[in-house]
C-alpha cells in the first residue's frame, strides 16, 4: 500500500496493464514491446543527509507510453524474516534527468540555490514483513530516471555491533515499460495523406526539431470523414516534446475546423516532438493531410533553393525517409492552403514540400563554451575571448553550456555574473539573464521579463548598479545543453527599453562543483557511487544541517564544542591514579599500557570532534586504532594481572593478546566480540588460576573478605556500569558526556581491580652459606606452579649447593 505526496497516480499492477493495453490499442495496431528492469535489493538507512539515502538509476527507452515502478520492501533480522521489527515508513522520490533534490527534514537551503521538483511516494506496511507499491507514469520522458529511498530519521542511538540482531529494511525497485515501435516519422515541410480507419481511434507521429527553430506549426488539412474535402473533421490534435502526448497536454479541438493548426512557440531544440491525432466519431474512417512547418530564426530571409530537409534543417541522416518509405512511392501531390502557396516546392513529382519560413525576430548566434575538466565534478566552462563579455545594446548575447550525460548530473552547476560598473557611463542599465535547459529564451524590450515558454521554464538573473553581483546554484542539474541569454536594457518611464550607445560588460563564471561551497566549515563533501553512477552529497556535523550544511538552527555553539572536547579529553586523566597504583605495586608493564591508553585516547577524541575545536597530531585512522587497542589492552593486562601468574607466562600472554587484538581491530573495530572475546578469555584464565589456588589451599581465593568487599566488588560494579552505559545508553546527542563518564568508570575500575604487590614470604629465610659452597639455589614449589601469593601456608624449599 502506498500514498502519493505529489503529482502522479497509481493502481494495482493488473489494472495498470489493462489500462496500458487499452490505451495502446487506441493508438493503432498495438505494436508495442514490454521491457523489464530490476535492481538488487539494498539496505535502507535512516535519513540524516542525502549521503544516507539509497539511489537507484534507471533508463527509460524512447517512445515509451507507460512506465510502472514496482516498489518492494521487506524486513530481515538475523538472516530470517523480521516479523518482530517495527514498521517504519519508506519514502521514495522520483525524478527524470538527474537525482532528486529532497528535503524531508525541512531545513534551509543555501543562498542563491534553486530546487528542481520531484515526486514522492510513501510506502506503508500491509504485511508483517513485506509491502509493495506501484508508481506509474503515462508517457514518461525518455532517458535517465532516478529513485532515492530512505527511512525516517531515528533518535541517533549508538548501537554496539553484534549486541543484538539488527532489523534491516531492504528495498528493491523494478521497472516495467511498454513502448511503441514503428512510429511514423514526419519531416518538417512535408504534407502527406493519412487515414484513421474505423477500428482505430488515433494516429501517432513524431518529428525531429533541430536547432534555431523558433516556432513549430502542425497543420491538418483536407480533413473529412469521406475521401473528399468539405465535410467536418471530428478530430483533436495534440503535440508534446520528448514523449507522446497525454490527455492534459496542449490540444486543439478540430471538430468543425478545416484546415486546423496547432502552434508551439519557442520549442525545445534537438528533440523529438510527438503529434497525436484523435478522432471523435467511431463509425467511419477519417481522412486528412498532415504536415509540420517550422520557423527558422537563424536567418532573416531564407532562400527557397536552399530549403532541403536533410541539409538546411540539420536532420539526422539515419532517420530514413519520411513515413518510413521512399519519396518516389505513390504519394499523390497534396493540395495545400492557398495562403502557403508561395512556399511550395515539388520533389520528385510525388510529394509536396513546404519550405521553412523566416522569423522576423532573429535569434542571435550562440557562442559555445570551452570545457575544462579538472577533477570529478570539477569542470570550468570558459567563454572564448572571455571571461568579460560585452553585451551590445541592440541584441542579446547567448552562450551554450553542455553538460555530459550521466557524468555531470551528480554535482552542482554554478553561475556567477558581475557587472562592470565603469562601462555603464551613468546610464540606468540592467543586464537580464535567462538560464534555460534545452532551448534559449531571448528577452526583448517592452516584454514581460520572464524566463518561461510553452516548452519549459528557466532561471532568472539580473545585475544593475545597485546589485552588481548575482549567483545561481543548481544542485543535480539535468544533462544536455543549457543556454544563458544576456540582454542589457535601460529602465525608462515606459518600462525597459533598448539602450542607446551603451555596451555593458559582464564578468561571467560558469562551473561545476561536487557540493555547494564544499559543504562549508561544518560539513564534508562525499563522493558516492551507485552501480556505475557517481554523485556527491554533503554530510554535516556539529548539529549543522541542510543541503550545503548551512542551516544552523540546531547547531552546536562554540562553547558547547569546547566543553565537549575538554570533557572527552580530560576525562582520560582518571587513568593517572591507576598508573600510580601500578607503579607503586611494581606493575610496570601494566602502567605503560595505561599511559599508552591515556595518551592516545586523549588525542583521538581531540581529533574526533565534529566542530571546529579539533586538534590532530597524526592521521585520524592511526589515532582511532591506537585508542581502541589501548582500551582493549588495558582490560586484558588488568585481568591477567589479577590472575597472578608466573612472570614468564604473564609476558607470553601479554604478547599474544597484543597481536590478537591488533588483528581483530584491523578486521572490525566496532564489533562486539572485539571487546567481549578478549575480556572473557582473560576472565577464564583468571578463574582457572583462582580455582587452582582455592583447591590447593582448601579455602576461597582471594582469602580476605576485605579484598572482596572493598576492592573486587566495587571494581566489578563500576566496570559493569561502564559497559551498560556504553552498550545501552550512549546516543549521538549525549555522546560527549556519557562517553566521558565511560572513561572515568573504566579508569576507576582498574584502580580497584588491580591486585596489590606480592608480599615476600616471611617464613622462608636465607640459609647461611656453607663453607666450601660456591652458591645456593632455593626452589619454591608453589612458584614453579605459577602461584605467587603463598604467605599464609608453609613453604618447603629445596636448597642445593
Secondary structure in CASP SS format (residue, H / E / C, confidence):
PFRMAT SS
TARGET T0000
AUTHOR 0000-0000-0000
METHOD secondary structure of the structure
MODEL  1
X C 1.00
X E 1.00
X E 1.00
X E 1.00
X C 1.00
X C 1.00
X C 1.00
X C 1.00
X E 1.00
X C 1.00
X C 1.00
X C 1.00
X H 1.00
X H 1.00
X H 1.00
X H 1.00
X H 1.00
X H 1.00
X H 1.00
X H 1.00
X H 1.00
X H 1.00
X H 1.00
X H 1.00
X H 1.00
X C 1.00
X C 1.00
X C 1.00
X C 1.00
X C 1.00
X C 1.00
X E 1.00
X E 1.00
X E 1.00
X E 1.00
X E 1.00
X E 1.00
X E 1.00
X C 1.00
X C 1.00
X C 1.00
X E 1.00
X E 1.00
X C 1.00
X C 1.00
X E 1.00
X C 1.00
X C 1.00
X C 1.00
X H 1.00
X H 1.00
X H 1.00
X C 1.00
X E 1.00
X E 1.00
X E 1.00
X E 1.00
X E 1.00
X E 1.00
X E 1.00
X C 1.00
X C 1.00
X C 1.00
X E 1.00
X E 1.00
X E 1.00
X E 1.00
X E 1.00
X E 1.00
X E 1.00
X E 1.00
X E 1.00
X E 1.00
X E 1.00
X E 1.00
X E 1.00
X E 1.00
X C 1.00
X C 1.00
X E 1.00
X E 1.00
X C 1.00
X C 1.00
X C 1.00
X C 1.00
X C 1.00
X C 1.00
X C 1.00
X C 1.00
X E 1.00
X E 1.00
X E 1.00
X E 1.00
X E 1.00
X E 1.00
X E 1.00
X C 1.00
X C 1.00
X C 1.00
X C 1.00
X C 1.00
X C 1.00
X C 1.00
X C 1.00
X C 1.00
X C 1.00
X C 1.00
X C 1.00
X C 1.00
X C 1.00
X C 1.00
X C 1.00
X E 1.00
X E 1.00
X C 1.00
X C 1.00
X C 1.00
X C 1.00
X E 1.00
X E 1.00
X E 1.00
X E 1.00
X E 1.00
X C 1.00
X C 1.00
X C 1.00
X C 1.00
X C 1.00
X C 1.00
X E 1.00
X E 1.00
X E 1.00
X E 1.00
X E 1.00
X E 1.00
X E 1.00
X E 1.00
X E 1.00
X C 1.00
X C 1.00
X C 1.00
X C 1.00
X E 1.00
X E 1.00
X E 1.00
X E 1.00
X E 1.00
X E 1.00
X E 1.00
X E 1.00
X E 1.00
X C 1.00
X C 1.00
X C 1.00
X C 1.00
X C 1.00
X E 1.00
X C 1.00
X C 1.00
X C 1.00
X E 1.00
X C 1.00
X C 1.00
X C 1.00
X C 1.00
X C 1.00
X E 1.00
X E 1.00
X E 1.00
X E 1.00
X E 1.00
X E 1.00
X E 1.00
X E 1.00
X E 1.00
X E 1.00
X E 1.00
X E 1.00
X E 1.00
X E 1.00
X C 1.00
X C 1.00
X C 1.00
X E 1.00
X E 1.00
X E 1.00
X C 1.00
X E 1.00
X C 1.00
X E 1.00
X E 1.00
X E 1.00
X E 1.00
X E 1.00
X E 1.00
X E 1.00
X C 1.00
X C 1.00
X C 1.00
X C 1.00
X C 1.00
X E 1.00
X E 1.00
X E 1.00
X E 1.00
X E 1.00
X E 1.00
X E 1.00
X E 1.00
X C 1.00
X C 1.00
X C 1.00
X E 1.00
X E 1.00
X E 1.00
X E 1.00
X E 1.00
X E 1.00
X E 1.00
X E 1.00
X E 1.00
X E 1.00
X E 1.00
X E 1.00
X C 1.00
X C 1.00
X C 1.00
X C 1.00
X C 1.00
X C 1.00
X C 1.00
X C 1.00
X C 1.00
X C 1.00
X E 1.00
X E 1.00
X E 1.00
X E 1.00
X E 1.00
X E 1.00
X E 1.00
X C 1.00
X C 1.00
X C 1.00
X C 1.00
X C 1.00
X C 1.00
X C 1.00
X C 1.00
X C 1.00
X E 1.00
X E 1.00
X E 1.00
X E 1.00
X C 1.00
X C 1.00
X C 1.00
X C 1.00
X C 1.00
X E 1.00
X E 1.00
X E 1.00
X E 1.00
X E 1.00
X E 1.00
X C 1.00
X C 1.00
X C 1.00
X C 1.00
X C 1.00
X E 1.00
X E 1.00
X E 1.00
X E 1.00
X E 1.00
X E 1.00
X E 1.00
X E 1.00
X E 1.00
X C 1.00
X C 1.00
X C 1.00
X C 1.00
X C 1.00
X C 1.00
X E 1.00
X E 1.00
X E 1.00
X E 1.00
X E 1.00
X E 1.00
X E 1.00
X E 1.00
X E 1.00
X E 1.00
X E 1.00
X C 1.00
X C 1.00
X C 1.00
X C 1.00
X C 1.00
X C 1.00
X C 1.00
X H 1.00
X H 1.00
X H 1.00
X C 1.00
X C 1.00
X C 1.00
X C 1.00
X C 1.00
X C 1.00
X C 1.00
X C 1.00
X C 1.00
X C 1.00
X H 1.00
X H 1.00
X H 1.00
X C 1.00
X C 1.00
X H 1.00
X H 1.00
X H 1.00
X C 1.00
X C 1.00
X C 1.00
X C 1.00
X C 1.00
X C 1.00
X C 1.00
X C 1.00
X C 1.00
X C 1.00
X C 1.00
X C 1.00
X C 1.00
X H 1.00
X H 1.00
X H 1.00
X H 1.00
X H 1.00
X H 1.00
X E 1.00
X E 1.00
X E 1.00
X E 1.00
X C 1.00
X C 1.00
X C 1.00
X E 1.00
X E 1.00
X E 1.00
X E 1.00
X C 1.00
X C 1.00
X E 1.00
X E 1.00
X C 1.00
X C 1.00
X C 1.00
X C 1.00
X C 1.00
X C 1.00
X C 1.00
X E 1.00
X E 1.00
X E 1.00
X E 1.00
X E 1.00
X E 1.00
X E 1.00
X E 1.00
X E 1.00
X E 1.00
X C 1.00
X C 1.00
X E 1.00
X E 1.00
X E 1.00
X E 1.00
X E 1.00
X E 1.00
X C 1.00
X C 1.00
X C 1.00
X C 1.00
X E 1.00
X E 1.00
X E 1.00
X E 1.00
X C 1.00
X C 1.00
X C 1.00
X C 1.00
X C 1.00
X E 1.00
X E 1.00
X E 1.00
X E 1.00
X E 1.00
X E 1.00
X E 1.00
X C 1.00
X C 1.00
X C 1.00
X C 1.00
X C 1.00
X C 1.00
X C 1.00
X C 1.00
X E 1.00
X E 1.00
X E 1.00
X E 1.00
X E 1.00
X E 1.00
X E 1.00
X E 1.00
X C 1.00
X H 1.00
X H 1.00
X H 1.00
X C 1.00
X C 1.00
X C 1.00
X C 1.00
X C 1.00
X E 1.00
X E 1.00
X E 1.00
X E 1.00
X E 1.00
X E 1.00
X E 1.00
X E 1.00
X E 1.00
X C 1.00
X C 1.00
X C 1.00
X C 1.00
X C 1.00
X C 1.00
X C 1.00
X C 1.00
X C 1.00
X C 1.00
X C 1.00
X C 1.00
X C 1.00
X C 1.00
X E 1.00
X E 1.00
X C 1.00
X C 1.00
X E 1.00
X E 1.00
X C 1.00
X E 1.00
X E 1.00
X E 1.00
X E 1.00
X E 1.00
X C 1.00
X C 1.00
X C 1.00
X C 1.00
X C 1.00
X E 1.00
X E 1.00
X E 1.00
X E 1.00
X E 1.00
X E 1.00
X E 1.00
X C 1.00
X C 1.00
X C 1.00
X C 1.00
X E 1.00
X E 1.00
X E 1.00
X E 1.00
X E 1.00
X E 1.00
X E 1.00
X E 1.00
X E 1.00
X E 1.00
X E 1.00
X E 1.00
X E 1.00
X C 1.00
X C 1.00
X E 1.00
X E 1.00
X E 1.00
X E 1.00
X C 1.00
X C 1.00
X C 1.00
X C 1.00
X C 1.00
X E 1.00
X E 1.00
X E 1.00
X E 1.00
X E 1.00
X E 1.00
X E 1.00
X E 1.00
X E 1.00
X E 1.00
X C 1.00
X C 1.00
X H 1.00
X H 1.00
X H 1.00
X H 1.00
X C 1.00
X C 1.00
X C 1.00
X E 1.00
X E 1.00
X E 1.00
X E 1.00
X E 1.00
X E 1.00
X E 1.00
X E 1.00
X C 1.00
X C 1.00
X E 1.00
X E 1.00
X E 1.00
X E 1.00
X E 1.00
X E 1.00
X E 1.00
X E 1.00
X C 1.00
X C 1.00
X C 1.00
X C 1.00
X E 1.00
X C 1.00
X C 1.00
X C 1.00
X C 1.00
X C 1.00
X E 1.00
X C 1.00
X C 1.00
X C 1.00
X C 1.00
X C 1.00
X C 1.00
X H 1.00
X H 1.00
X H 1.00
X H 1.00
X H 1.00
X H 1.00
X H 1.00
X H 1.00
X H 1.00
X H 1.00
X H 1.00
X H 1.00
X H 1.00
X H 1.00
X H 1.00
X H 1.00
X H 1.00
X H 1.00
X H 1.00
X H 1.00
X H 1.00
X H 1.00
X H 1.00
X H 1.00
X H 1.00
X H 1.00
X H 1.00
X C 1.00
X C 1.00
X C 1.00
X H 1.00
X H 1.00
X H 1.00
X H 1.00
X H 1.00
X H 1.00
X H 1.00
X H 1.00
X H 1.00
X H 1.00
X H 1.00
X H 1.00
X H 1.00
X H 1.00
X H 1.00
X H 1.00
X H 1.00
X H 1.00
X H 1.00
X H 1.00
X C 1.00
X C 1.00
X C 1.00
X C 1.00
X C 1.00
X C 1.00
X C 1.00
X C 1.00
X C 1.00
X C 1.00
X C 1.00
X C 1.00
X H 1.00
X H 1.00
X H 1.00
X H 1.00
X H 1.00
X H 1.00
X H 1.00
X H 1.00
X H 1.00
X H 1.00
X H 1.00
X H 1.00
X H 1.00
X H 1.00
X H 1.00
X H 1.00
X H 1.00
X H 1.00
X H 1.00
X H 1.00
X H 1.00
X H 1.00
X H 1.00
X H 1.00
X C 1.00
X C 1.00
X C 1.00
X H 1.00
X H 1.00
X H 1.00
X H 1.00
X H 1.00
X H 1.00
X H 1.00
X H 1.00
X H 1.00
X H 1.00
X H 1.00
X H 1.00
X H 1.00
X H 1.00
X H 1.00
X H 1.00
X H 1.00
X H 1.00
X H 1.00
X H 1.00
X H 1.00
X C 1.00
X C 1.00
X C 1.00
X E 1.00
X C 1.00
X H 1.00
X H 1.00
X H 1.00
X H 1.00
X H 1.00
X H 1.00
X H 1.00
X H 1.00
X H 1.00
X H 1.00
X H 1.00
X H 1.00
X H 1.00
X H 1.00
X H 1.00
X H 1.00
X H 1.00
X H 1.00
X H 1.00
X H 1.00
X H 1.00
X H 1.00
X H 1.00
X H 1.00
X H 1.00
X C 1.00
X C 1.00
X C 1.00
X C 1.00
X C 1.00
X C 1.00
X C 1.00
X H 1.00
X H 1.00
X H 1.00
X H 1.00
X H 1.00
X H 1.00
X H 1.00
X H 1.00
X H 1.00
X H 1.00
X H 1.00
X H 1.00
X H 1.00
X H 1.00
X H 1.00
X H 1.00
X H 1.00
X H 1.00
X H 1.00
X H 1.00
X H 1.00
X H 1.00
X H 1.00
X H 1.00
X H 1.00
X C 1.00
X E 1.00
X C 1.00
X C 1.00
X C 1.00
X H 1.00
X H 1.00
X H 1.00
X H 1.00
X H 1.00
X H 1.00
X H 1.00
X H 1.00
X H 1.00
X H 1.00
X H 1.00
X H 1.00
X H 1.00
X H 1.00
X H 1.00
X H 1.00
X H 1.00
X H 1.00
X H 1.00
X C 1.00
X C 1.00
X C 1.00
X C 1.00
X C 1.00
X C 1.00
X C 1.00
X C 1.00
X C 1.00
X C 1.00
X C 1.00
X C 1.00
X C 1.00
X C 1.00
X C 1.00
X C 1.00
X C 1.00
X C 1.00
X C 1.00
X C 1.00
X C 1.00
X C 1.00
X C 1.00
X E 1.00
X E 1.00
X E 1.00
X E 1.00
X H 1.00
X H 1.00
X H 1.00
X H 1.00
X C 1.00
X C 1.00
X C 1.00
X C 1.00
X C 1.00
X C 1.00
X C 1.00
X C 1.00
X C 1.00
X C 1.00
X C 1.00
X C 1.00
X E 1.00
X E 1.00
X E 1.00
X E 1.00
X C 1.00
END
